[in-house]
């Protein structure tokens, strides 16, 4: 049977099982220097914090197979300056570039095709990929499940194509790049962006808490300095773990269960026609207009309910209004 989701890691819908019902129940921890002073000590302390949450995670029949663990930290500018210099690319000043860890296919041809597509999408939003760096990892510590779909972990160095941008504008373009790349390259190519940002970076994988610093060489480098660390240990409750489901996500981590994705999509659908962009009209064929932005990112606005009276079926307008009042009352 053909798998479902990233790298086909989940079984397809069958019998009483539906991959749309996958949920998490996990442990999360946070450590920070309240004065914002970066140091390697924060990263070392976060490793202890993560390992102390091992009881909140789970392992497979082979103890080397974890359900997923990871850490989010501030962008390690000192480390990345050294790392990208090794691939012949000088790093711009902090705040004028973005990078992150991207899971890609272990097959060279598939990976290179994905990299070219990523670069083309970046150009379309007036960004430029100056270099790619393959993140050094220790595959020998993985169990059979993790090793069977181990991705190549790549770091793109993304900079504005036409001179410096305001950080907010830069972040918007990065958001569009990440969303479009995920949609166009796709899970079938093992493509997944752990994070792509100016200020923070995520290292994660199908690992146990103790394996995280052992797997990523960057996390053992003394030049990795950060003023905060957010760690996460995943417990896959009656579900199937996979590399991309490990946390933290690109800007947060959660402890507990999200509502079923199908319900979130259903709640978003009535609002779809009100997501307005100056450069992309609402698209009834997609879940959200946000994913349809194809040029420079713009602020999304939500006009009053009477601003576009013809965009909804009149016979359902009252039904949508009642549903919206119900949702507002719950929040």
Steps between C-alpha positions, in 0.01 A plus 500: 500500500610854430583700812344828604653831605867597515719232336201265506568442870134448595276214387213598269144522629372151563243332724457708815830685448508848347836687481308829539448403864869506593555683831782581740540498878841626599737669743634851442755716682644850468817667626609859441750766602265783599761759404525361148869410529583201275727224621573135437404426862132557418518229233676259737239560769222441249644156423469409867145636500410295193653179637309550826180473293587160357212353701263721298618349174493147367718251317437217259582133539857607429591755769691702240172591330344802668164664436667832429685771688664832424607846604432854380768763565602848392686521171861393580672771295851417621464132407336570164769751405754222535279235338408697185857623462594133467275474190643821354223742588556794738211560735323840498458688829253353748144592410574533126468132414280203584564130517356188656514124484317344207431128470561381144524167320811289549509434125729755334287551187175552693671731747664714230168534320339620823783747558454649152126537555563665837739748337248582226226568754741721695568705186126545444468674838816705443725293722821320411656175621869582526620157610398158627666325790453134589469472877739239645320222687584172672279238334662214692288569809166456322276199535356311202182710475683833508767378262249368245379854421790711617497825299793705380497809724579810295538868593424761231651845550220737394558873449299785341562513125504879472658641811400502868134466599316598813486195725120479486502500119784247494309267734186523287691402188659211688155385608379497139816320388458232766131442429535491123807277509323255729201488266692484170786266595278290722517227759549233236846650439570479876502880512428672830616836637575474873542878516594788273548823692731787587511464877458131588580150377365151573695174526278194531442150372368150565724482804496436872578802723854373569566454128431861396845646589672178392335502158565864404866602505396867509351450846833373631696798366618748762430788259124430514385784723139585582307699760207256507411140426159334459516121521242233425463126549217335306275213605312363201179377664369206294635666186795465265810715563690656211784747453292806419259447791777555753492837678562790550329630188626809316396748771349309793451170680185367660435267791174314449262429218396732221142480376451265210636660178172431322314715754749785463458491122121497534508804730729685258297430186221758562767770553690420183335763282591775749878444483592783267843579356605786277676255270300176523120470477314254722524149359195277555704196400741528792464481874625852554595799289822527702648206311425666167722807542748482217688828507628735772312419819225742597297555815184289502185693598160379613224743398159519675240236415306739277805608297454226241132395517509312170788269585279270703183324408227728647306201627795403721600844629294472818629147556862620482428795731345269760794265476744789543316619812521148642876484439554847649304401811724199552815713489 
